[in-house]
Amino acid sequence: MALEAAWTGLTEAVKANSWLADPIAFALGFSESIVFFSWLVPSSVLLVALGSIHGAAGGSLVELWLAASAGCFLGDIASYLMGRTMKGTIERMWPLRAHPEWLPRAHAFMEKWGILGVIVGKFIGPLRPFIPLASGIAEMAWPQFLAASAVSSLVWAAVFLLPGVIGTLWLFD
C-alpha cells in the first residue's frame, strides 16, 4: 500500500511537470555520448527510471524516445567533431590522459567493425562514448558515421526506455 501511494504521488508530480520529460531525456542522451559527461551522469539508469515514471504518468513515450535519441545523436556528432578537430591533443585531456588505453581500444574496435562498430559500440558501456570520438579521429566518412549513429541512437534510446515502461505496467497494472 505504501509503495503504491508513493508511486501515485510521484506520477502526479510527473504529470504536473510533464513538460520537463523531453528536455531531460534529450540531456541524458546527449551526456551519454560525450566522453567527459558520460562518466559523470548515469544516463542509462536514469533513462530506465524516466521511462517508467513518464509512462506511468501517461506521457507520450514516442516523444520521449525521439528526444533521448536526438540527444544521443547530437552528442555523437559533437564527439565525432571533437575527435576530428582535436586529434593529437584530445589524448592529453581528462579522462583520456589518466586512461591512455581507452581511446586505442575504441579506435581498434571501430576500425575492425566500421559502421557496425559504431552501432554495436553504443551498447558496450565502457566503449560507448569513445567510439564517436575515435570515428572522428580516424576520419570515418561523414555520411557513414551519421547513418550508423542515427540507427544506434534510436535503438539505444528504445532499449533503455522500454524496460522501465514494461516493468511499470507489469508492476502496477
C-alpha angles and dihedrals in degrees: 000000000000091000092050092048092049090048091050091051091049094049090049090053090049091050090052090052101032092131088074096059099080096046089047091050090048092050092048092050091047095048092049090061099047115085095217096047099038091072092052102043122055091213099164094056092043091051091055089051093044091050092052096046095041092047092048090050090056097252124154109269093191091061091045091050092049092047093051091044092050092050091049092047093050090046089053090051091050091050092047091051091047089054093046096048101033102041110141093028105048091071088068093057128089128297093017093054090058093044108034092169096066100073096046089051091052091045092051091048092049093045092050097047103026114188091000088055091057090051098043093039089066088071098047102087102211093041097044100095095034099057096071090045092050090046090057093047090050089047094234109193109277097230092049092049093047093050094047093045093049092052094044093047093053093047094042093053092049092048092055100038101045100059091059092048094047093044092050093049091049094046100044106027 
